[in-house]
């Protein structure tokens, strides 16, 4: 009877460790992601200075139009951007420590 309890306890312990390892590795497998909270894609502005903000998860670096920007420990970024007159296409790229890249594009109009 003691052997059954011991083997059952070991099996439960192993299952818990394997399950926890899989749960923790989900971010490594998932790769980087970008969520842009402001401004909304397709927005028109009557002033040239805007703020682009959002969150980049699982990222070690992030660029707006090939210019590196600061992200905090939670992946939150907030960057001032100067629009050109007319139609603007802004590219935001995030990269993780394994070299995987994700890209988002903002299309904005400055009238």
C-alpha positions as CSV (number, residue, x, y, z in Angstrom):
1,X,0.0,0.0,0.0
2,X,2.9,2.4,0.8
3,X,4.4,1.7,-2.7
4,X,1.1,2.7,-4.4
5,X,0.9,5.9,-2.4
6,X,4.5,6.7,-3.1
7,X,4.2,6.1,-6.9
8,X,1.0,8.0,-7.1
9,X,2.6,11.0,-5.3
10,X,5.6,10.9,-7.6
11,X,3.3,10.7,-10.7
12,X,1.2,13.6,-9.5
13,X,4.3,15.6,-8.8
14,X,5.8,14.9,-12.2
15,X,2.5,15.8,-14.0
16,X,2.4,19.1,-12.1
17,X,6.0,19.9,-13.0
18,X,5.5,19.1,-16.7
19,X,2.2,21.0,-16.8
20,X,3.8,24.1,-15.2
21,X,6.8,23.9,-17.6
22,X,4.5,23.8,-20.6
23,X,2.4,26.7,-19.2
24,X,5.6,28.9,-18.6
25,X,7.0,28.1,-22.0
26,X,4.0,29.4,-23.9
27,X,5.5,32.9,-24.2
28,X,8.7,31.5,-25.7
29,X,6.8,29.5,-28.3
30,X,4.3,32.3,-29.0
31,X,6.9,34.9,-30.1
32,X,6.5,38.7,-30.0
33,X,3.3,40.6,-30.4
34,X,2.3,44.3,-30.7
35,X,-0.9,45.9,-29.5
36,X,-1.4,49.5,-30.6
37,X,-3.8,51.3,-28.2
38,X,-3.4,54.8,-29.7
39,X,-4.0,56.2,-32.3
40,X,-6.6,54.1,-34.1
41,X,-5.6,53.0,-37.6
42,X,-7.1,55.3,-40.3
43,X,-7.5,58.3,-38.0
44,X,-7.2,61.8,-39.5
45,X,-5.5,64.6,-37.5
46,X,-5.4,68.4,-37.9
47,X,-2.1,68.7,-36.0
48,X,1.2,67.1,-36.9
49,X,2.4,65.9,-33.5
50,X,0.8,62.7,-32.2
51,X,1.6,60.1,-29.6
52,X,1.8,56.4,-30.6
53,X,1.3,54.1,-27.6
54,X,0.7,50.4,-27.0
55,X,2.3,47.3,-25.7
56,X,4.8,44.9,-27.2
57,X,4.9,41.5,-25.4
58,X,7.7,39.0,-25.5
59,X,9.9,41.6,-27.2
60,X,13.5,42.7,-26.6
61,X,13.4,45.6,-29.0
62,X,10.8,47.7,-30.9
63,X,11.2,50.2,-33.7
64,X,8.9,52.8,-35.2
65,X,10.0,53.5,-38.8
66,X,13.4,51.9,-38.2
67,X,14.0,54.1,-35.1
68,X,14.4,52.2,-31.8
69,X,12.1,53.3,-29.0
70,X,12.0,52.6,-25.3
71,X,9.7,49.9,-23.8
72,X,9.3,49.5,-20.1
73,X,9.5,46.1,-18.2
74,X,5.9,45.5,-19.0
75,X,6.4,46.1,-22.7
76,X,4.5,49.4,-22.7
77,X,5.7,52.1,-25.1
78,X,4.7,55.7,-25.6
79,X,6.4,57.7,-28.4
80,X,5.9,61.1,-29.9
81,X,5.7,61.1,-33.7
82,X,5.6,63.9,-36.2
83,X,3.3,63.4,-39.2
84,X,4.0,64.6,-42.7
85,X,1.2,66.5,-44.5
86,X,-1.1,64.0,-46.2
87,X,-1.2,60.2,-46.0
88,X,1.3,58.6,-43.5
89,X,2.2,54.9,-43.3
90,X,4.0,54.1,-40.0
91,X,5.6,50.7,-39.5
92,X,6.1,49.3,-36.0
93,X,8.4,46.3,-35.7
94,X,9.0,44.2,-32.6
95,X,11.7,41.6,-32.3
96,X,12.3,38.9,-29.6
97,X,15.5,37.4,-28.3
98,X,15.3,34.5,-30.9
99,X,15.2,36.9,-33.8
100,X,11.5,36.4,-34.6
101,X,9.8,39.6,-35.9
102,X,6.3,40.9,-35.9
103,X,5.2,44.0,-37.7
104,X,2.1,46.4,-37.5
105,X,1.3,49.2,-39.9
106,X,-0.6,52.4,-39.0
107,X,-2.1,54.4,-41.7
108,X,-2.8,58.0,-40.6
109,X,-3.8,61.2,-42.4
110,X,-2.6,64.7,-41.4
111,X,-4.8,67.4,-43.0
